Amino acid sequence: MIVFLYGSDSYRRLSKERGVIEAYRKKHGALSSARFNFGEADDLNKFREFLANSSMFEPDKLAIVEDPFEAPAAELHDLLKPYLDGGAKTTILISSGDNPPAKLAFLAKKPSRYQEFSVLGDKSLKTFINKEAASRGVKLKSEVLEGLAKAYGGDTWSIVTELDKLALMSEQKIEAKPAPNYYELINGLKYGRDPRIKLTALELILSDRRDEPRRVFNSLAYKLRDPNEATILADYDVAVKSGKLDYEEVLLDLALR
């Protein structure tokens, strides 16, 4: 049997992964299990050996696979296909932040047992927050719920961190963080001389505000006073469009100048 968990919301995905592992271990007792990361050298070979080896004392086995799409898709296709029908004693639990490539699209189709964990929308996010709060013995006031949803959006890791703090506090109070002013940060990044200040501005723009790197680059290039700076940004633009760099790399380089 194959269990495929995928999507960018890693908190919910990893929570589901832990639940699946615990359920199988309770059901099968001394279950033989192993974890593989295909981003690590030789783990694909170790995975192949794990599938091939069987024991009359431990017929049920659980293979947990991380970074599955680091392996060649055609090779992984041939390894996984025989385990789709559920007849084998081995369960393969695959967890990935990415959608499967075309060659492995069957992972997100029946008979595979699959579940996607995409970023939650507003209504689902508030349901998630209330459920996580309840599991911690915390009853949220409506303004606290709204504050969490507005401050962190779909960042479920940050939300549960705040809920953990609330569980230890007698007073349930969270202040929603106002988004930093975009144009003030752009000016700091554009005209600042201290790389530390510019790096802080860049971090706030990309991480706190979550602005698109391309938009940030275009803002930096707008109405430049120095012709030399205009030439430098034009060269960077060519590098991005030719595939030599991406906008995040360019912005970091500019912040360090």
SVG drawing of the C-alpha trace seen along z (x, -y; Angstrom):
<svg xmlns="http://www.w3.org/2000/svg" viewBox="-15 -61 44 78">
<polyline fill="none" stroke="black" stroke-width="0.4" points="0.0,0.0 1.2,-3.5 0.2,-6.5 1.1,-9.8 1.0,-13.1 1.9,-16.3 1.6,-20.0 3.3,-23.2 1.6,-23.2 4.3,-21.2 2.9,-21.5 -0.3,-19.7 1.4,-17.3 4.0,-16.2 1.2,-16.0 -0.6,-13.6 2.6,-11.7 3.1,-11.2 -0.5,-10.0 -0.1,-7.4 3.1,-6.1 1.6,-5.8 -1.5,-4.0 0.5,-1.4 2.8,-0.8 -0.2,-0.3 -1.8,2.1 1.3,4.2 3.3,4.0 6.9,4.8 6.7,3.3 9.9,3.2 10.3,-0.4 12.9,-2.5 13.2,-6.1 14.7,-7.2 15.6,-10.6 16.2,-10.4 18.2,-13.6 20.8,-11.7 23.4,-9.6 22.6,-5.9 19.3,-6.1 17.5,-5.0 19.6,-1.8 18.9,-1.3 15.2,-1.7 15.4,0.9 17.1,3.4 14.5,2.7 11.7,3.6 13.5,6.7 14.3,8.2 11.5,10.0 11.3,11.8 8.9,14.4 9.2,12.8 8.3,9.3 6.1,9.7 4.7,6.2 7.1,3.3 6.8,-0.4 9.0,-2.5 8.9,-6.3 10.2,-8.3 11.2,-12.0 12.2,-14.2 10.9,-11.4 11.3,-13.4 15.1,-13.7 15.2,-10.2 14.9,-9.5 11.2,-9.5 11.3,-6.4 13.2,-4.4 10.9,-5.3 7.9,-4.6 9.0,-1.0 9.8,-0.6 6.5,-1.9 3.9,-0.5 3.8,3.0 2.7,1.6 -0.3,-0.3 -2.9,2.5 -2.5,3.0 -1.8,6.7 1.8,6.4 2.7,6.5 4.8,3.4 3.4,-0.1 5.2,-3.0 4.5,-6.4 5.7,-9.2 5.8,-12.8 6.6,-15.8 6.2,-19.5 5.8,-19.2 3.3,-17.8 4.4,-14.6 5.9,-14.9 4.0,-13.5 5.7,-10.1 4.5,-9.7 1.1,-11.3 -0.4,-8.0 0.6,-8.8 -2.1,-11.4 -4.8,-9.0 -6.6,-6.0 -5.8,-3.3 -3.0,-5.3 -4.2,-6.7 -3.3,-10.4 -4.0,-13.7 -3.0,-17.2 -2.0,-19.9 -2.2,-23.2 -2.2,-26.6 -5.6,-27.0 -8.1,-29.6 -9.7,-32.0 -12.6,-29.8 -10.5,-26.6 -7.7,-28.5 -9.9,-29.7 -11.3,-26.1 -7.7,-24.9 -6.8,-27.5 -9.8,-26.7 -9.1,-23.0 -5.4,-23.4 -6.3,-25.8 -8.9,-23.3 -6.3,-20.5 -4.1,-22.8 -7.0,-23.6 -7.2,-27.1 -10.5,-28.8 -9.9,-31.7 -11.8,-35.0 -13.0,-36.1 -10.6,-39.0 -7.7,-36.7 -8.8,-34.3 -9.0,-37.2 -5.6,-38.5 -3.9,-35.2 -5.4,-34.7 -4.6,-38.2 -1.0,-38.2 0.1,-34.9 -2.2,-33.9 -1.4,-30.3 1.8,-30.1 0.5,-27.2 3.9,-26.8 3.8,-30.3 0.2,-29.9 0.8,-26.8 3.8,-28.5 1.6,-31.3 -1.0,-28.9 1.7,-27.0 2.6,-30.4 -1.1,-31.0 -1.4,-27.7 1.2,-28.8 -0.3,-32.2 -3.2,-33.1 -4.2,-36.0 -5.2,-35.3 -3.9,-38.3 -2.1,-38.5 -1.6,-41.7 -1.8,-41.4 1.5,-42.6 0.9,-45.5 2.7,-44.9 5.8,-47.0 5.6,-50.0 6.7,-48.8 8.0,-52.1 10.0,-52.8 11.6,-49.4 12.3,-49.8 14.0,-53.2 16.1,-51.6 17.1,-48.8 17.7,-51.2 19.6,-54.0 21.0,-52.4 24.7,-52.1 24.9,-49.6 24.5,-46.0 23.0,-45.0 20.2,-47.5 19.6,-46.6 19.4,-42.8 16.9,-43.6 14.8,-45.5 14.9,-42.7 14.0,-40.1 11.0,-42.2 9.9,-42.6 10.2,-39.0 9.3,-37.2 7.0,-39.5 5.2,-41.2 5.8,-38.3 6.1,-40.6 7.0,-39.1 10.8,-39.3 10.1,-40.5 8.0,-43.4 10.8,-44.3 13.4,-44.3 11.3,-46.5 10.7,-49.0 14.5,-49.2 15.0,-49.9 12.4,-52.6 13.8,-56.2 17.3,-55.5 19.4,-58.6 22.8,-57.0 23.4,-55.9 25.9,-53.4 23.3,-51.8 20.9,-51.7 23.5,-49.8 24.1,-47.4 20.4,-46.6 20.0,-46.3 22.8,-43.7 21.0,-41.8 17.8,-41.9 19.5,-40.3 21.0,-37.6 17.5,-36.8 15.8,-36.6 18.6,-34.4 18.2,-32.0 21.6,-32.6 20.1,-34.1 16.7,-34.3 15.3,-37.5 15.9,-36.3 19.6,-35.9 19.8,-39.3 18.1,-41.0 20.4,-39.4 23.4,-40.4 22.1,-44.0 21.6,-44.1 25.2,-43.0 26.7,-45.7"/>
</svg>
